Amino acid sequence: MRLATFNCNSIRVRLPAILDWLDQYSPDVLALQETKAADGDFPLAEITARGWQAAYRGEKSYNGVAVIARRPPENVSFGLGGDGGASETRLIRVDIGDIAIVNTYVPQGQDLTSDKFAFKLEWLSRLRSFFAANFNPATDKVLWLGDLNVAPEPMDVYDSKAVWPHVCHCREVVDAFRETAGFGFVDVFRKHLPEPGVYTFWDYRQRKSLELNRGWRIDHILATPPLAGLSRACRVDAAPRRAARPSDHTFVYADFS
């Protein structure tokens, strides 16, 4: 199986790039974040016309998550629960065969002194509880992927010393992420891409960030041991970030036997 993730930063703007990538790389699953489309505006007809299935939950101009798959996703659910549906545009869980896929768009946090940063830390803690309530990491094949808005290691940022502390790269958020991942996840990305300088996001606002490779790794693919042991490769496809009208993120995918 090939399982992929992409923060598209508006699915309607990036739909041609998404459809082209699906045709070229033929994944079994593509998880999308920041679709920025209410459910009635999701381009389902264009996706199904190309032979794909989709499950999604979104809102106008903000957030939004989706899973595009070769076969119909099963046991679809949204959100962390217990919040009146407020987290439903940030988390989608689906089953594809015997694999549970949890696609998340973790809050960015805005500023270290803001309520939004406190909310980010709380959200990661609630996500840890969500995993504990739904899965057994020793026996269940679970894939956690998406834009997690965390660069957990110095090598995940082009210049860790220059940006530290940042809402995506500081002690509080790194510790919160490690606590959540400590549920029982293996970092499939770093299992196969241990070298520095491999990133998934290059900021629009920073001049020549892509050309100078001033990037971040904030898009992740993690798996519980029964699934991580089947992983054979993980790659970042930077070509779409160099194309016309790109997202500031790019596609990341992993292959499993």
PyMOL commands that set and color helices and strands:
alter all, ss='L'
color gray80, all
select helices_A, chain A and resi 11-25+39-41+44-49+115-134+154-156+160-163+171-181+188-192+225-228+239-242
alter helices_A, ss='H'
color red, helices_A
select strands_A, chain A and resi 2-7+29-33+53-59+62-69+74-78+91-96+99-105+141-147+186-187+219-223+231-237+251-256
alter strands_A, ss='S'
color yellow, strands_A
deselect
rebuild
show_as cartoon
